[in-house]
Amino acid sequence: MTPAANPLKGRWKIVWMEMWDQDFVDEEVSGHVTLGDKARGDFQFGYVCGSFAWSTTNDRVDALWEGNDEMDPAHGDIHCEIKEGALYGIIGFFNGDRSAFRAVRDNK
């Protein structure tokens, strides 16, 4: 028997962030959260990018990320889950900003 595909897996386009407008979110590339193979994930919005190891608990991702913010080292946490077909979550910087986000499946 083959296990069911994880509905969180894939690339999600960020379409709204609480702290930043969409022009900033899509500044360098289309803002996204990607939950990929082998429990690896990454995201980018504006000049911020990070990578993380992920797994699901109760259909929810809770992970710590490392990356950079305008080429300066940065790290924080990311939490997300699917609600009504969209990915909702929070990306936070340790000792810094936290922003809620909403993303839709990116079929590119």
C-alpha positions in Angstrom: 0.0 0.0 0.0 1.4 3.4 -1.0 1.1 6.2 1.6 -1.1 9.2 0.7 0.6 12.2 -0.7 1.1 15.0 1.9 -1.2 17.9 0.9 1.2 20.5 2.3 4.0 19.4 -0.1 4.6 21.7 -3.1 5.3 25.3 -3.9 3.0 28.0 -2.5 2.8 31.6 -3.8 2.6 34.2 -1.0 -0.3 36.4 -1.9 -0.6 38.4 1.4 1.6 39.3 4.3 0.5 41.2 7.4 3.8 43.2 7.7 4.8 43.9 4.1 3.0 44.9 0.9 2.9 42.6 -2.1 5.4 44.8 -4.1 8.0 44.1 -1.4 7.0 40.4 -1.1 7.6 39.9 -4.9 10.7 42.3 -5.1 13.4 39.7 -6.2 11.2 36.7 -7.0 7.6 35.7 -6.6 7.3 35.4 -2.8 6.9 31.7 -1.9 7.0 28.9 0.6 8.1 25.6 -0.8 7.6 22.3 1.2 9.7 19.9 -0.9 11.1 16.4 -1.0 13.1 14.8 1.7 11.6 17.1 4.4 13.4 20.1 3.0 11.7 23.5 2.7 12.5 27.0 1.8 10.9 30.4 1.4 11.6 33.8 0.0 9.9 37.2 0.2 11.5 40.5 -0.5 15.2 40.2 0.3 14.6 37.5 2.9 15.2 33.8 2.2 15.5 30.8 4.5 15.6 27.1 4.5 14.3 24.6 7.0 13.7 20.9 7.7 10.0 20.1 8.0 7.6 17.4 9.1 4.0 17.5 10.0 2.3 17.2 13.3 -1.5 17.2 13.0 -1.3 18.5 9.4 0.7 21.5 10.6 4.4 22.5 10.0 6.3 24.0 12.9 10.0 24.5 12.0 13.1 26.7 12.6 14.7 28.3 9.6 18.1 29.8 8.8 18.9 32.1 5.9 19.6 35.8 5.3 17.9 39.2 5.2 19.6 41.5 2.7 22.7 39.3 2.9 22.9 39.5 6.7 22.5 36.1 8.5 19.0 35.6 9.8 17.0 32.9 11.5 13.6 32.4 13.0 10.6 30.1 13.0 7.9 29.2 10.5 4.5 27.7 11.2 1.8 26.9 8.6 -1.2 24.8 7.8 -3.8 24.5 5.1 -7.2 26.1 5.7 -9.9 26.3 3.0 -7.4 25.3 0.3 -4.8 28.0 1.1 -1.6 27.8 3.2 -1.8 30.1 6.3 1.0 30.7 8.6 3.5 32.9 10.4 7.2 33.6 9.6 9.1 35.1 12.5 12.6 36.4 13.0 14.2 35.6 16.4 14.1 38.8 18.5 12.4 40.6 15.6 9.4 40.9 13.3 6.7 38.3 12.9 4.3 38.3 10.0 1.2 36.3 9.2 1.0 35.2 5.6 -1.4 33.5 3.1 -0.3 31.5 0.1 -2.0 29.7 -2.7 -0.7 26.6 -4.6 1.7 27.7 -7.3 1.3 25.2 -10.2 4.3 26.4 -12.1 
